[in-house]
Amino acid sequence: MTVIALPVSSLAHRARPTEEPVWVRWTLIGLALAFLTLFLFVPLISVFYEALKKGWAVYIAAITEPDAVSAIQLTLTAAAIAVPLNLIFGIAAAWAIAKFEFLGKNLLTTFIDLPFSVSPVVSGLIYVLVFGLQGWLGPWLAEHDIKVIFAVPGIVLATIFVTVPFIARELIPLMQSQGTEEEEAAVVLGARGWQILFRVTLPNVKWGLLYGTILCNARAMGEFGAVSVVSGHIRGSTNTLPLHVEILYNEYNFAAAFAVASLLAMLALVTLALKTLIESKNMQNDKGKNR
């Protein structure tokens, strides 16, 4: 039997069969950087450049004028209502789906994913069909002087609908991967349902919960399609920040439009920074558990 000795360098190369040549790696990195520069960095820089092109005075005036302040307040109000409600629903739905077996479990999972598959404009039209003046509940609401469409309640409902999946979908796989052993041990030790939730389940998914909440808040503040349908575009009353940007741009008030858009861009940057921080903390936490 003849044994053929291979050079060490050849063995090392064979030990890493999936390693690409240097030129391939640098080509892929260059393409990725070019893509990010063209579709992310350039538009982002352009927003701030156009917003500040006419000076700080024009910028400050654009974001402090009454209609802009009203849009900011309405955006924050809608997010302040939608995010906590989705937080409660997301925790409850994820806990039920991941930890229990019950009739209609698959149906509940499908309903949670529904906003991902339905266009936001369609969801807004559904609310118009239900609560509009000619809708199913419209005449009754008009008789009792209750405004939903073209008012704050409609905007809040539309915002809640489009942001429903974010927290639940972040928590479900985390809770499923952790199993039910710790909860079962807590039951054996005499813990009750709320104690198990707050002292066992939620601490194990705290980073995922925070991550989902941040994404939910970012989507709530940046939603355009569904809110556009139900708002009526009433300036100074039912315009959120994205809708206010659209109106300013259509009026050729570009400096003010980009100034207000820069607020949404800063929200995106803050969201990205928090997302990166949370992912880093989560990775550190996983490494600590594996040791």
SETINU-420251 format. One record per residue (C-alpha): x, y, z; residue in three letters. Coordinates in steps of 0.5 Angstrom, whole numbers, plus 500, padded with zeros to 3 digits. Layout:
BEGIN
pt X:X | Y:Y | Z:Z | resn:ALA $
...
// end
This chain:
BEGIN
pt X:500 | Y:500 | Z:500 | resn:MET $
pt X:503 | Y:507 | Z:498 | resn:THR $
pt X:502 | Y:513 | Z:502 | resn:VAL $
pt X:502 | Y:519 | Z:499 | resn:ILE $
pt X:504 | Y:525 | Z:504 | resn:ALA $
pt X:501 | Y:532 | Z:502 | resn:LEU $
pt X:504 | Y:538 | Z:504 | resn:PRO $
pt X:502 | Y:542 | Z:510 | resn:VAL $
pt X:499 | Y:548 | Z:506 | resn:SER $
pt X:495 | Y:543 | Z:502 | resn:SER $
pt X:492 | Y:540 | Z:508 | resn:LEU $
pt X:490 | Y:546 | Z:511 | resn:ALA $
pt X:487 | Y:548 | Z:505 | resn:HIS $
pt X:483 | Y:542 | Z:504 | resn:ARG $
pt X:481 | Y:543 | Z:512 | resn:ALA $
pt X:477 | Y:549 | Z:510 | resn:ARG $
pt X:473 | Y:547 | Z:503 | resn:PRO $
pt X:468 | Y:553 | Z:504 | resn:THR $
pt X:473 | Y:558 | Z:504 | resn:GLU $
pt X:473 | Y:563 | Z:498 | resn:GLU $
pt X:479 | Y:566 | Z:495 | resn:PRO $
pt X:481 | Y:573 | Z:497 | resn:VAL $
pt X:479 | Y:576 | Z:491 | resn:TRP $
pt X:472 | Y:573 | Z:492 | resn:VAL $
pt X:471 | Y:576 | Z:499 | resn:ARG $
pt X:474 | Y:583 | Z:497 | resn:TRP $
pt X:469 | Y:583 | Z:491 | resn:THR $
pt X:463 | Y:581 | Z:495 | resn:LEU $
pt X:465 | Y:586 | Z:501 | resn:ILE $
pt X:466 | Y:591 | Z:495 | resn:GLY $
pt X:459 | Y:590 | Z:492 | resn:LEU $
pt X:455 | Y:590 | Z:499 | resn:ALA $
pt X:459 | Y:597 | Z:501 | resn:LEU $
pt X:457 | Y:599 | Z:494 | resn:ALA $
pt X:450 | Y:597 | Z:495 | resn:PHE $
pt X:449 | Y:600 | Z:502 | resn:LEU $
pt X:452 | Y:607 | Z:500 | resn:THR $
pt X:447 | Y:607 | Z:494 | resn:LEU $
pt X:441 | Y:605 | Z:497 | resn:PHE $
pt X:442 | Y:607 | Z:504 | resn:LEU $
pt X:448 | Y:612 | Z:506 | resn:PHE $
pt X:447 | Y:617 | Z:500 | resn:VAL $
pt X:439 | Y:618 | Z:501 | resn:PRO $
pt X:440 | Y:619 | Z:508 | resn:LEU $
pt X:445 | Y:624 | Z:507 | resn:ILE $
pt X:441 | Y:627 | Z:502 | resn:SER $
pt X:435 | Y:628 | Z:507 | resn:VAL $
pt X:440 | Y:632 | Z:512 | resn:PHE $
pt X:443 | Y:636 | Z:507 | resn:TYR $
pt X:436 | Y:638 | Z:504 | resn:GLU $
pt X:434 | Y:639 | Z:511 | resn:ALA $
pt X:439 | Y:644 | Z:513 | resn:LEU $
pt X:441 | Y:647 | Z:506 | resn:LYS $
pt X:437 | Y:653 | Z:507 | resn:LYS $
pt X:440 | Y:654 | Z:515 | resn:GLY $
pt X:438 | Y:652 | Z:522 | resn:TRP $
pt X:433 | Y:658 | Z:522 | resn:ALA $
pt X:429 | Y:655 | Z:516 | resn:VAL $
pt X:430 | Y:648 | Z:519 | resn:TYR $
pt X:428 | Y:650 | Z:526 | resn:ILE $
pt X:422 | Y:654 | Z:523 | resn:ALA $
pt X:420 | Y:648 | Z:519 | resn:ALA $
pt X:419 | Y:643 | Z:525 | resn:ILE $
pt X:416 | Y:648 | Z:530 | resn:THR $
pt X:411 | Y:651 | Z:526 | resn:GLU $
pt X:404 | Y:649 | Z:529 | resn:PRO $
pt X:402 | Y:644 | Z:523 | resn:ASP $
pt X:409 | Y:640 | Z:524 | resn:ALA $
pt X:408 | Y:640 | Z:532 | resn:VAL $
pt X:401 | Y:638 | Z:531 | resn:SER $
pt X:403 | Y:632 | Z:527 | resn:ALA $
pt X:409 | Y:630 | Z:532 | resn:ILE $
pt X:404 | Y:630 | Z:537 | resn:GLN $
pt X:399 | Y:626 | Z:534 | resn:LEU $
pt X:404 | Y:621 | Z:532 | resn:THR $
pt X:407 | Y:620 | Z:539 | resn:LEU $
pt X:400 | Y:620 | Z:541 | resn:THR $
pt X:398 | Y:614 | Z:536 | resn:ALA $
pt X:405 | Y:610 | Z:538 | resn:ALA $
pt X:404 | Y:611 | Z:546 | resn:ALA $
pt X:397 | Y:608 | Z:545 | resn:ILE $
pt X:399 | Y:603 | Z:540 | resn:ALA $
pt X:405 | Y:600 | Z:543 | resn:VAL $
pt X:403 | Y:599 | Z:550 | resn:PRO $
pt X:397 | Y:595 | Z:547 | resn:LEU $
pt X:401 | Y:591 | Z:542 | resn:ASN $
pt X:406 | Y:590 | Z:548 | resn:LEU $
pt X:400 | Y:587 | Z:552 | resn:ILE $
pt X:397 | Y:583 | Z:546 | resn:PHE $
pt X:404 | Y:580 | Z:544 | resn:GLY $
pt X:406 | Y:578 | Z:551 | resn:ILE $
pt X:399 | Y:574 | Z:552 | resn:ALA $
pt X:399 | Y:571 | Z:545 | resn:ALA $
pt X:406 | Y:569 | Z:545 | resn:ALA $
pt X:405 | Y:566 | Z:552 | resn:TRP $
pt X:399 | Y:562 | Z:550 | resn:ALA $
pt X:402 | Y:560 | Z:543 | resn:ILE $
pt X:409 | Y:557 | Z:546 | resn:ALA $
pt X:407 | Y:554 | Z:552 | resn:LYS $
pt X:400 | Y:551 | Z:551 | resn:PHE $
pt X:396 | Y:547 | Z:547 | resn:GLU $
pt X:389 | Y:549 | Z:545 | resn:PHE $
pt X:383 | Y:549 | Z:540 | resn:LEU $
pt X:384 | Y:555 | Z:535 | resn:GLY $
pt X:392 | Y:556 | Z:536 | resn:LYS $
pt X:394 | Y:555 | Z:529 | resn:ASN $
pt X:388 | Y:560 | Z:527 | resn:LEU $
pt X:391 | Y:565 | Z:532 | resn:LEU $
pt X:398 | Y:565 | Z:529 | resn:THR $
pt X:395 | Y:566 | Z:522 | resn:THR $
pt X:391 | Y:572 | Z:525 | resn:PHE $
pt X:398 | Y:575 | Z:528 | resn:ILE $
pt X:401 | Y:574 | Z:521 | resn:ASP $
pt X:395 | Y:577 | Z:517 | resn:LEU $
pt X:398 | Y:585 | Z:517 | resn:PRO $
pt X:404 | Y:582 | Z:514 | resn:PHE $
pt X:400 | Y:579 | Z:508 | resn:SER $
pt X:395 | Y:585 | Z:507 | resn:VAL $
pt X:397 | Y:591 | Z:504 | resn:SER $
pt X:396 | Y:597 | Z:509 | resn:PRO $
pt X:392 | Y:601 | Z:504 | resn:VAL $
pt X:387 | Y:595 | Z:504 | resn:VAL $
pt X:387 | Y:595 | Z:512 | resn:SER $
pt X:385 | Y:602 | Z:512 | resn:GLY $
pt X:380 | Y:601 | Z:507 | resn:LEU $
pt X:377 | Y:596 | Z:511 | resn:ILE $
pt X:376 | Y:601 | Z:517 | resn:TYR $
pt X:373 | Y:606 | Z:513 | resn:VAL $
pt X:368 | Y:600 | Z:511 | resn:LEU $
pt X:366 | Y:599 | Z:518 | resn:VAL $
pt X:367 | Y:605 | Z:521 | resn:PHE $
pt X:366 | Y:610 | Z:515 | resn:GLY $
pt X:359 | Y:614 | Z:514 | resn:LEU $
pt X:357 | Y:609 | Z:509 | resn:GLN $
pt X:360 | Y:603 | Z:513 | resn:GLY $
pt X:357 | Y:598 | Z:517 | resn:TRP $
pt X:357 | Y:602 | Z:524 | resn:LEU $
pt X:357 | Y:609 | Z:521 | resn:GLY $
pt X:350 | Y:611 | Z:522 | resn:PRO $
pt X:350 | Y:609 | Z:529 | resn:TRP $
pt X:356 | Y:612 | Z:530 | resn:LEU $
pt X:354 | Y:619 | Z:527 | resn:ALA $
pt X:347 | Y:619 | Z:531 | resn:GLU $
pt X:352 | Y:618 | Z:537 | resn:HIS $
pt X:357 | Y:624 | Z:535 | resn:ASP $
pt X:362 | Y:619 | Z:535 | resn:ILE $
pt X:368 | Y:620 | Z:530 | resn:LYS $
pt X:373 | Y:614 | Z:528 | resn:VAL $
pt X:374 | Y:615 | Z:521 | resn:ILE $
pt X:378 | Y:622 | Z:520 | resn:PHE $
pt X:379 | Y:623 | Z:527 | resn:ALA $
pt X:384 | Y:620 | Z:532 | resn:VAL $
pt X:381 | Y:614 | Z:534 | resn:PRO $
pt X:381 | Y:611 | Z:527 | resn:GLY $
pt X:389 | Y:613 | Z:526 | resn:ILE $
pt X:390 | Y:609 | Z:533 | resn:VAL $
pt X:386 | Y:603 | Z:530 | resn:LEU $
pt X:390 | Y:603 | Z:524 | resn:ALA $
pt X:397 | Y:604 | Z:527 | resn:THR $
pt X:395 | Y:598 | Z:532 | resn:ILE $
pt X:393 | Y:593 | Z:526 | resn:PHE $
pt X:399 | Y:594 | Z:522 | resn:VAL $
pt X:404 | Y:593 | Z:528 | resn:THR $
pt X:400 | Y:587 | Z:531 | resn:VAL $
pt X:405 | Y:582 | Z:529 | resn:PRO $
pt X:412 | Y:585 | Z:531 | resn:PHE $
pt X:412 | Y:584 | Z:539 | resn:ILE $
pt X:408 | Y:577 | Z:538 | resn:ALA $
pt X:413 | Y:574 | Z:533 | resn:ARG $
pt X:419 | Y:576 | Z:536 | resn:GLU $
pt X:417 | Y:573 | Z:543 | resn:LEU $
pt X:414 | Y:566 | Z:540 | resn:ILE $
pt X:420 | Y:563 | Z:537 | resn:PRO $
pt X:424 | Y:565 | Z:543 | resn:LEU $
pt X:419 | Y:562 | Z:548 | resn:MET $
pt X:418 | Y:556 | Z:544 | resn:GLN $
pt X:426 | Y:555 | Z:544 | resn:SER $
pt X:426 | Y:555 | Z:552 | resn:GLN $
pt X:421 | Y:550 | Z:553 | resn:GLY $
pt X:416 | Y:549 | Z:559 | resn:THR $
pt X:421 | Y:546 | Z:564 | resn:GLU $
pt X:422 | Y:552 | Z:568 | resn:GLU $
pt X:415 | Y:554 | Z:568 | resn:GLU $
pt X:413 | Y:547 | Z:570 | resn:GLU $
pt X:419 | Y:547 | Z:576 | resn:ALA $
pt X:416 | Y:554 | Z:578 | resn:ALA $
pt X:409 | Y:550 | Z:579 | resn:VAL $
pt X:411 | Y:545 | Z:583 | resn:VAL $
pt X:414 | Y:550 | Z:587 | resn:LEU $
pt X:408 | Y:553 | Z:588 | resn:GLY $
pt X:408 | Y:559 | Z:584 | resn:ALA $
pt X:402 | Y:562 | Z:581 | resn:ARG $
pt X:401 | Y:564 | Z:574 | resn:GLY $
pt X:402 | Y:571 | Z:574 | resn:TRP $
pt X:409 | Y:570 | Z:578 | resn:GLN $
pt X:411 | Y:565 | Z:573 | resn:ILE $
pt X:410 | Y:570 | Z:568 | resn:LEU $
pt X:413 | Y:576 | Z:571 | resn:PHE $
pt X:419 | Y:572 | Z:575 | resn:ARG $
pt X:420 | Y:566 | Z:570 | resn:VAL $
pt X:418 | Y:567 | Z:563 | resn:THR $
pt X:419 | Y:575 | Z:562 | resn:LEU $
pt X:426 | Y:575 | Z:565 | resn:PRO $
pt X:428 | Y:570 | Z:560 | resn:ASN $
pt X:426 | Y:574 | Z:554 | resn:VAL $
pt X:427 | Y:581 | Z:556 | resn:LYS $
pt X:432 | Y:582 | Z:550 | resn:TRP $
pt X:427 | Y:580 | Z:545 | resn:GLY $
pt X:421 | Y:583 | Z:548 | resn:LEU $
pt X:425 | Y:590 | Z:548 | resn:LEU $
pt X:427 | Y:589 | Z:541 | resn:TYR $
pt X:420 | Y:587 | Z:539 | resn:GLY $
pt X:418 | Y:594 | Z:542 | resn:THR $
pt X:423 | Y:598 | Z:539 | resn:ILE $
pt X:421 | Y:595 | Z:532 | resn:LEU $
pt X:413 | Y:596 | Z:534 | resn:CYS $
pt X:414 | Y:603 | Z:536 | resn:ASN $
pt X:419 | Y:605 | Z:530 | resn:ALA $
pt X:413 | Y:602 | Z:525 | resn:ARG $
pt X:408 | Y:606 | Z:529 | resn:ALA $
pt X:411 | Y:612 | Z:528 | resn:MET $
pt X:413 | Y:611 | Z:521 | resn:GLY $
pt X:406 | Y:608 | Z:518 | resn:GLU $
pt X:404 | Y:611 | Z:512 | resn:PHE $
pt X:399 | Y:607 | Z:508 | resn:GLY $
pt X:393 | Y:605 | Z:513 | resn:ALA $
pt X:394 | Y:612 | Z:516 | resn:VAL $
pt X:393 | Y:616 | Z:510 | resn:SER $
pt X:386 | Y:612 | Z:508 | resn:VAL $
pt X:383 | Y:613 | Z:515 | resn:VAL $
pt X:386 | Y:620 | Z:517 | resn:SER $
pt X:383 | Y:625 | Z:512 | resn:GLY $
pt X:389 | Y:629 | Z:511 | resn:HIS $
pt X:386 | Y:634 | Z:515 | resn:ILE $
pt X:392 | Y:639 | Z:516 | resn:ARG $
pt X:393 | Y:641 | Z:524 | resn:GLY $
pt X:388 | Y:635 | Z:526 | resn:SER $
pt X:389 | Y:628 | Z:523 | resn:THR $
pt X:396 | Y:629 | Z:520 | resn:ASN $
pt X:402 | Y:624 | Z:522 | resn:THR $
pt X:409 | Y:626 | Z:521 | resn:LEU $
pt X:409 | Y:622 | Z:514 | resn:PRO $
pt X:403 | Y:625 | Z:512 | resn:LEU $
pt X:405 | Y:632 | Z:514 | resn:HIS $
pt X:412 | Y:630 | Z:510 | resn:VAL $
pt X:407 | Y:628 | Z:504 | resn:GLU $
pt X:403 | Y:635 | Z:504 | resn:ILE $
pt X:409 | Y:639 | Z:504 | resn:LEU $
pt X:413 | Y:636 | Z:499 | resn:TYR $
pt X:407 | Y:636 | Z:494 | resn:ASN $
pt X:406 | Y:644 | Z:496 | resn:GLU $
pt X:414 | Y:644 | Z:493 | resn:TYR $
pt X:416 | Y:646 | Z:500 | resn:ASN $
pt X:422 | Y:642 | Z:500 | resn:PHE $
pt X:426 | Y:645 | Z:505 | resn:ALA $
pt X:420 | Y:644 | Z:510 | resn:ALA $
pt X:419 | Y:637 | Z:508 | resn:ALA $
pt X:426 | Y:635 | Z:508 | resn:PHE $
pt X:426 | Y:638 | Z:515 | resn:ALA $
pt X:420 | Y:634 | Z:518 | resn:VAL $
pt X:423 | Y:628 | Z:514 | resn:ALA $
pt X:429 | Y:628 | Z:518 | resn:SER $
pt X:426 | Y:627 | Z:524 | resn:LEU $
pt X:423 | Y:620 | Z:522 | resn:LEU $
pt X:430 | Y:619 | Z:519 | resn:ALA $
pt X:433 | Y:620 | Z:526 | resn:MET $
pt X:428 | Y:616 | Z:529 | resn:LEU $
pt X:430 | Y:610 | Z:524 | resn:ALA $
pt X:438 | Y:611 | Z:526 | resn:LEU $
pt X:436 | Y:611 | Z:534 | resn:VAL $
pt X:432 | Y:605 | Z:532 | resn:THR $
pt X:438 | Y:602 | Z:529 | resn:LEU $
pt X:443 | Y:604 | Z:534 | resn:ALA $
pt X:438 | Y:600 | Z:539 | resn:LEU $
pt X:437 | Y:594 | Z:535 | resn:LYS $
pt X:445 | Y:593 | Z:535 | resn:THR $
pt X:446 | Y:594 | Z:542 | resn:LEU $
pt X:440 | Y:589 | Z:544 | resn:ILE $
pt X:443 | Y:584 | Z:539 | resn:GLU $
pt X:450 | Y:585 | Z:542 | resn:SER $
pt X:447 | Y:584 | Z:549 | resn:LYS $
pt X:443 | Y:578 | Z:547 | resn:ASN $
pt X:449 | Y:575 | Z:544 | resn:MET $
pt X:453 | Y:576 | Z:551 | resn:GLN $
pt X:447 | Y:573 | Z:555 | resn:ASN $
pt X:447 | Y:567 | Z:550 | resn:ASP $
pt X:455 | Y:566 | Z:551 | resn:LYS $
pt X:454 | Y:567 | Z:559 | resn:GLY $
pt X:449 | Y:561 | Z:559 | resn:LYS $
pt X:453 | Y:557 | Z:555 | resn:ASN $
pt X:459 | Y:557 | Z:559 | resn:ARG $
// end
